[in-house]
Amino acid sequence: MNKLITANNIVKTFPVIGGSIDVLKGVSFEVVPGDMTAIMGPSGAGKSTLLHILGALDKPTAGSISFENTDMLSMSGDELAVFRNRTIGFVFQFHHLLPEFNTIENVLMPSLIAGIDRKMARARAEEILVSLGLSDRLSHKPGELSGGEQQRAAVARALMLQPKVVFADEPTGNLDTKTGEELFNLLIELNGKGVTFIIVTHNESLALRCRQIIRMRDGVII
């Protein structure tokens, strides 16, 4: 099967007063289309840093990353911005919904940035929200939604442009156990429909339901 993402010997070093900190120390792995990969490890293992690099939110100090055989590190800043918006979806621990906009307006944001026809985009946003069980929350603002509903809206936003991969950083970390399990069930259902996920999580029981688990400690895969 063709590789979706290939990370080879990723190193990330952050300068500090009097020296530097090696957060990633040569991380290599592959993801194929349709994978559901969990990245696990203690705090400070480098999980979120790795996720941000894979998602083109940050660049490594050394190493290479290819996305469908395209060298991501050779892209310009503008090319990366377009690539992120059209190819990658993000879901974070905190939903990052804009409080002044309602649910459907928040979900529309990626398509508006991409310049997609508003009428077509709105129809797709509504379709996704209905499929995620938010049909009666379209006009509600984030403050009027439960934590689980806010994260579902964040998932809908991530899916808006039909990304080839969705990166999720502790998506259930701010939810109670029951709501977190419901959200994870949703991600598994979406994965079953072909959406590729790479998920940072501390939840062992949820990670065990993924197809691949990458365990990290002190900046390396163990």
N, C-alpha and C positions, 0 to 999 in steps of 0.2 A: 504494500500500500504506500502511496505517496506520503511524504512527511508534510505536515502542516507547518510545524515549527521545529527548528533544530538549533539548540543552544550548545555552543562548543567552548569549553574552558572559560566561562564567564568569571571575570574578576571585577570587584568593585571596591575601591579604596577611597575613604573619606579623609581629607587632611584635617588634622587637629593641631592645636598649639604644641609644638615640640615633637611632632611626628605625624603618624597616620594610623587609621584603623582599617584593617582588612575585613570588610563585611561579607564579601563573597570571595572564595579562594579556589576558583577553578571548577565551576559547576557546568556539567554537561548532561543533557537529556533531550529526548525527542517526544513530540506529540503528533499523533496522526488524526486526520479528520474524524469527528465523531467520538473522540476520547472524552472521558470525564476524569480529570486528574486532580487529586488532592495533594497539596503541599503542607506537610506537618512539621512541627518542631517547636522547641521552647522559644520564649521571647528572646530576641536578639540573635536568632539563628540565621537571619537573612532572608526570611520568606517573603516579606512585603517588598524588600528591595529587589529581589529576583522578579517578583510579579510586575513591579513598575518598569523594570528593564525589558521584560518580555513584551509588555504592553506599550513600549515606546514612549513611556512617560519620563524615562531617564536613560542615560547611556552608560555602558560598562566602562571601566578603566581599561580592560583588555578582554580579548575573546571575540567571538563572532556569533551573530544571530541571523538566521535566514527564515523567511516566511514564504512558503511555497517556492523555495529556491531563489528568492530575491533577498539580497543582502540589505537588511534593514539599516545597518550602520552607515551605508553609503548614501542614504536619503538626506536631502536638505531639510531644514526645519519646516518649510512650507509643505514639502512632500510628506513628511511625517504627520503633520497636522491633518492632511487630507486622508492619509492612510489610517490614522487612528479613528477618524470620524466615520469612515465608510467600511472599515474592515474589522474593527474591534469594538466590543461592548464592555463596559465596566460597571460592576456593582460593588459598593464598598460597605463597610460595617455601618456607617451612617449614611442615610439615603441621599443626602445632598440635593434634595428637591428644593426648588426656589419657592420660598414661602408666599410670595406675592402672586404666584400663578397657580391655577387649579391643576388637577391631575392630568387632564388631557393636554393642557398647554405645556406642562413639564415634559411629557412624553414626546411632544412635537419638536422639542428643541433641536435634537440632532438633525432632523430633516430640514428645519429652517436654516441651520448653519450650512447644510449641504446644498441649499437652493432648490429643493424639491417643491413642486407645485403644492400649495398649501391645502387645496381641496383633496388631492390624492393622499397627502400625508395625513391629514386629519382622519380620513377613512381608515387608513392602516392603523393609526394610533388607537382609534376606537375599537377596531377588530382585535388588536392585541389585548387591550384592557378588558374587553368582554371575555376573551379566552382565559384571562388570568383571574376571573371572578370579580372584576371591579366595574361591572356595567352600571351600578347605581352610585358610583363614586366619581364619575367623570368631571363633574363641576365642583367637587370638593377641593379645598385647599389643603396642603399637607397637615396643617394644624388640626384639621377636622378628621384626619384619618388615624387609625390605630397603627402601632408599630409595624405589624405584619402587612397592613395595607400599604404603608409607605414603602416598604421594601419591595412589594409586588409592583408598585408603580415604578420603582427604580429598575426592576428587572424589565418591565415593559419598555422603559426608555432605552435600556441597553440593547434590546432586540429590535428597536425601531428601524434600523437600516439593514436588517438581516445580516449581522456580522458573521464572519467565519469562525470567530472564537469570542467567548465571553470570559473575562477575568473577574473573579469575585474574591475580594479580600475580607475574610471573616464576615460573610453576609448574614450569618445567624448570630453573630457575637453580641448584638445589642437587643436580642429578642429572648423572651422566655422559652423554656424547653419545648412546649407544645407548639408555639408559633414558629419556632426555629425549625422543628421537624416538618411542619406544614410547608414552609418555604423550601426546605431541602427536597421534599417530595416533588414540589413544582419544578425545581431545577432538574431532577432526575427525569421527570416527564418530558421536559423540553429536550434533554439530552437524547431521550428515546426517539424524538422527532428529528434528530440530526444536528442539534446545536452542540458545538464543542465547548467544554468548560474546563478552566483551570482555576481551582479554588484553594485559597489559603484558609485553613481552619485548625482550631485546637480540639475540635470535637471528634474523638476517635471513632465513636459509633457511626457518625455520619460519614467520615472519611472511608470507613470500611465498605461503604456502599458504592464507592467510586471504582472505576475500572483500573486505575493506577494510583498508587500512593508513593509520593516522593518524600522521604524523611530527611530533614536537615538538622545539623547541629554545628555551631561555630563556623558557619559559612561554607560548609561542604555537605554533599549528599552522603548519607550513611546507609 
